[in-house]
Amino acid sequence: MKIAIGSDHCGYEMKVALRLVFEDLGVEVTDFGCYSTEPVDFPDVARKVCDAVRRGGFQRGIMVCGTGVGAAIAANKIPGIRAAVCHDIHSAHQCVEHDDVNIMCIGAQIIGPWLAEDLIRAFVQAEFSTEEHFRRRVGKLRLLELETAKELMGEK
């Protein structure tokens, strides 16, 4: 699996500390920024991570910011992205299994590195369910996205 990862300055140190988790999982990771604790705007990094996933070069992405909330808001503005804030193990795997989430957002100021490691393991190892009702619901999410885009462009 290929993972796109990114952070803002608040998540930078946790992102760096988690590199060994990906090696242990045998996951290929590409870091889309930021690269220091100098302040950056999380929407800029979220765009890079989400574009990498949306274009198909990466199966999933992970964003680390202060709370995970800002990164999730930014990521969910991008068509084809389904992002979730995950601060517990159940959500980290169930968001993939039930909702086909492709971007996990975590808050470095909310959780510690041990829990972050467990979240990453759960997220990376999870698979989208083959059950029809989950697939139908994710299809409806895609439809909502398309209908909204058409409305914004003045189409019916």
Sequence and secondary structure as in RCSB ss.txt:
>XXXX:A:sequence
MKIAIGSDHCGYEMKVALRLVFEDLGVEVTDFGCYSTEPVDFPDVARKVCDAVRRGGFQRGIMVCGTGVGAAIAA
NKIPGIRAAVCHDIHSAHQCVEHDDVNIMCIGAQIIGPWLAEDLIRAFVQAEFSTEEHFRRRVGKLRLLELETAK
ELMGEK
>XXXX:A:secstr
 EEEEEE TTTHHHHHHTHHHHHHHT EEEE S  SSS   HHHHHHHHHHHHHTTS SEEEEEESSSHHHHHHH
TTSTT  EEE  SHHHHHHHHHHH   EEEEETTTS HHHHHHHHHHHHH      HHHHHHHHHHHHHHHHHHH
HHTT  
